[in-house]
Amino acid sequence: MKKIGVVCAFICLCFALFADASIQMLKSWNNLSEDEKWFCLLSEPLMEQNSLSIATVNPENYVPVGKKSVSQQILENSWGLYSRGDVLILLEDYRLRRLGHSVTYNKLKESLNKTAQKSVQAAVEELAVKECLQSYEIVRLYFVSEMQDILGEYGLLAWDYGRMLSILRWSIAAGWIPEAEALELAKPFIDELINAYDSWEDYAVHYAFGRVFYAVSDGKDYKSYLDNVLAFIKKYDITVSEKDKDKVFSYHGTIFPGKNRNNNRILTYKDAVYKPSKETVNWISVVKAENSNNGLTKSEISSLMSFLKKKKNIPAAASDLALLQVSGENVPYKTASKAFEEAALTFENVENPSDLYFMFYIKYAFVAYHLNDLKKMEFAISKFKDGAFEAADLQYIYCIYYTEKAKTAGYNKKYEEAIEYAESALLCLKQGNSLKFMGLFNKDIIKDSEKNLNNMIEKYRHELRKIKQQHRSA
């Protein structure tokens, strides 16, 4: 009995503390203007996820002197934003629909609905080949096909704009943007959201599906992501009796003053379920495998290989099949070369080369280099046009290629040609050092290239001078 009494006392204490905290939140909430309330309400999921205040415009009223706020850490680590200027540029890009998952979703929806194919799978695979889509883009296409009737005209607007409002509130806590200015910047996003959705529940479920879109794009556990965000959303969505309305903080029953709904479907928590097709699940597994840092078990590799072989007419699958041959420490480059040669046949059907297209041919060139196969290197490099793909990896491949051409010319005593190739290699190396390296191959292979190339050029010039002196002597 004594233990039961202690437990009951503890439960009562928890309820008392919750009630007290809820009353304090309610007081803070009631002190906000109508615009400020919308500002806080629409950004609640991310604030709750990071244990920040949801009832004050500034989510962190106290930040210790000399320390970064939690908000600033989120802005820097999760968004790559380091200043007020960075935030303002991002906001403008989202406001003008230049960036965002919503923009991506709408473009994919348009592409999908333009195809003449009768089945979803045929339509997705046609686009996957023509546009040379990466695996995560294929997953996104399947998501769009499965969700467009549910999400309606506004798609992932709730997800994008809800996060932009969170960024603005974090910027207040970081000291980058004053509250009054942040509220003015927030208004266009707030206005669009409250005119797009019917209620807190309708908005929240649309927002949650945005998190699912993010999860499947990265090969993550979409059900876990959906459940977690719904838990954050529902925490303050509490039914409150009339007598307790002045004691308990709740979002329950919040109605949006929408003016332009255009007969879109109004979602409830019952709709907050994502059931992807078997084909979608398989492609999500491919994305997961591509992003796996810990490697795969033999069983997982076997299952993955089986699916990829069935889809080898799709560039993303053909590329992965080839790449599986160059994973690990002891790479069988002859086998890998054959796999890349077969995959290249699939890439010939691409109408609009993408990053996947160019990354595949960079890796192909790297494999060819290891086999000292300059013809295959030339074939891979021929796929690039000026400015088609700006990355250090490509310039380094050019550097490797021109270095090998210089060696061949030097061996054949064509010293002027050798010098020209070596200088081209140096130029590519310099250009590569000014660009971002994507890690498409082991960079150690060019570690001493500058020194070796300069020595090579000096050697060939010396040999050239000797030949000229011999001619003069003769």
Long-range contacts (C-beta under 8 A, 24 or more apart in sequence): 19-247, 19-248, 22-247, 22-248, 22-249, 23-247, 23-248, 23-249, 25-54, 25-55, 25-249, 26-55, 26-246, 26-247, 26-248, 26-249, 28-53, 28-55, 28-56, 29-55, 29-249, 32-56, 32-57, 35-183, 35-186, 35-187, 35-190, 36-183, 38-190, 38-193, 38-194, 39-165, 39-168, 39-169, 39-182, 39-183, 39-186, 39-190, 40-169, 41-200, 41-251, 41-254, 42-161, 42-162, 42-165, 42-189, 42-190, 42-193, 42-194, 42-203, 43-162, 43-163, 43-165, 43-166, 43-168, 43-169, 44-232, 44-233, 44-236, 44-251, 45-162, 45-204, 45-207, 45-208, 45-229, 45-232, 45-233, 46-162, 46-163, 46-166, 47-166, 47-169, 48-232, 48-233, 48-235, 48-236, 49-228, 49-229, 49-232, 50-74, 52-173, 54-236, 55-249, 57-169, 57-172, 57-179, 57-182, 57-183, 58-169, 58-172, 58-173, 58-179, 59-169, 59-170, 59-172, 59-173, 60-173, 63-173, 68-174, 69-170, 69-173, 69-174, 69-175, 70-173, 71-169, 71-170, 71-171, 71-172, 71-173, 71-174, 72-170, 72-173, 72-174, 72-175, 74-170, 75-167, 75-170, 75-171, 75-174, 79-167, 81-167, 83-176, 84-171, 84-176, 84-177, 87-167, 87-168, 87-171, 87-176, 87-177, 88-185, 90-164, 90-167, 91-164, 91-167, 91-168, 91-185, 94-160, 94-161, 94-164, 94-189, 95-164, 95-188, 95-189, 100-156, 100-160, 101-156, 101-159, 101-160, 101-210, 101-213, 101-214, 102-155, 102-156, 102-157, 102-159, 102-160, 102-161, 102-210, 103-160, 104-140, 105-140, 105-144, 105-151, 105-155, 105-156, 105-213, 106-155, 108-137, 108-140, 108-141, 108-144, 109-144, 109-148, 109-155, 111-141, 112-141, 112-144, 112-145, 112-148, 120-145, 120-277, 121-279, 125-311, 125-313, 125-314, 128-314, 128-315, 128-316, 129-313, 129-314, 129-315, 129-346, 129-349, 129-350, 130-349, 130-350, 130-351, 130-352, 131-350, 131-351, 131-352, 131-354, 132-315, 132-316, 132-347, 132-350, 132-352, 132-353, 132-354, 132-356, 132-357, 133-315, 133-316, 133-354, 133-356, 134-316, 134-354, 134-355, 134-356, 135-283, 135-286, 135-287, 135-290, 135-316, 135-317, 135-320, 136-217, 136-218, 136-219, 136-287, 136-290, 138-283, 138-314, 138-316, 139-216, 139-217, 139-219, 139-280, 139-283, 139-284, 139-287, 140-213, 140-216, 140-217, 142-276, 142-277, 142-279, 142-280, 142-283, 143-212, 143-213, 143-216, 143-276, 143-280, 146-274, 146-275, 146-276, 146-277, 146-280, 147-209, 147-274, 149-265, 150-209, 150-265, 150-267, 150-271, 151-206, 151-209, 152-264, 152-265, 153-262, 153-264, 154-196, 154-197, 154-206, 154-264, 156-206, 156-209, 156-210, 156-213, 157-192, 157-193, 157-196, 157-206, 158-193, 158-196, 158-197, 158-203, 158-204, 158-206, 158-207, 158-210, 159-206, 159-207, 159-209, 159-210, 159-211, 159-213, 159-214, 160-210, 161-189, 161-192, 161-193, 162-193, 162-203, 162-207, 162-210, 164-189, 165-189, 165-190, 193-256, 194-256, 194-257, 194-258, 195-256, 195-257, 195-258, 195-259, 195-260, 196-258, 196-260, 196-261, 196-264, 197-256, 197-258, 198-255, 198-256, 198-258, 198-261, 198-266, 199-253, 199-254, 199-255, 199-256, 199-266, 200-237, 200-251, 200-252, 200-253, 200-254, 200-255, 200-256, 201-237, 201-267, 201-268, 201-269, 202-256, 202-266, 202-267, 202-268, 203-256, 204-230, 204-233, 204-237, 205-267, 205-268, 205-269, 205-271, 205-272, 206-267, 207-233, 208-233, 208-272, 209-272, 209-274, 212-274, 216-276, 216-280, 216-284, 216-287, 217-287, 218-287, 218-291, 219-284, 219-285, 219-286, 219-287, 219-288, 219-289, 219-290, 219-291, 220-288, 222-274, 222-276, 222-284, 223-274, 226-272, 226-273, 226-274, 230-269, 230-272, 234-269, 282-307, 286-316, 286-317, 286-320, 289-320, 290-320, 312-342, 312-343, 312-346, 313-346, 313-349, 314-346, 315-343, 315-346, 315-347, 315-349, 315-350, 315-356, 315-357, 315-360, 316-356, 318-342, 318-343, 318-346, 318-347, 319-343, 319-356, 319-359, 319-360, 322-360, 322-363, 322-364, 323-363, 326-363, 326-367, 331-370, 333-367, 333-370, 333-371, 334-371, 336-367, 337-367, 337-368, 337-371, 337-373, 337-376, 340-364, 340-367, 340-368, 341-376, 353-383, 353-388, 355-389, 357-383, 358-383, 358-384, 358-388, 358-389, 358-391, 358-394, 359-393, 359-438, 359-440, 362-391, 362-393, 362-394, 362-397, 362-440, 362-441, 363-440, 363-441, 365-397, 365-400, 365-401, 366-397, 366-400, 366-440, 366-441, 369-397, 369-400, 369-401, 369-404, 372-404, 374-401, 374-404, 374-405, 374-408, 377-401, 377-404, 390-435, 391-435, 391-436, 391-437, 391-438, 391-440, 392-432, 392-433, 392-434, 392-435, 392-436, 392-437, 392-438, 393-432, 393-437, 393-438, 393-439, 393-440, 393-441, 394-432, 395-428, 395-429, 395-431, 395-432, 395-435, 396-428, 396-429, 396-432, 396-437, 396-441, 396-443, 396-446, 397-441, 398-424, 398-425, 398-428, 399-425, 399-426, 399-428, 399-429, 399-432, 399-446, 399-449, 400-425, 400-445, 400-446, 401-425, 402-428, 403-449, 403-452, 403-453, 403-456, 406-453, 406-456, 406-460, 407-456, 410-456, 410-459, 410-460, 410-463, 413-463, 415-460, 415-461, 415-463, 415-464, 415-467, 416-464, 418-456, 418-460, 419-457, 419-460, 419-461, 419-464, 422-453, 422-456, 422-457, 422-460, 423-457, 425-449, 425-453, 426-450, 426-453, 426-454, 426-457, 429-453
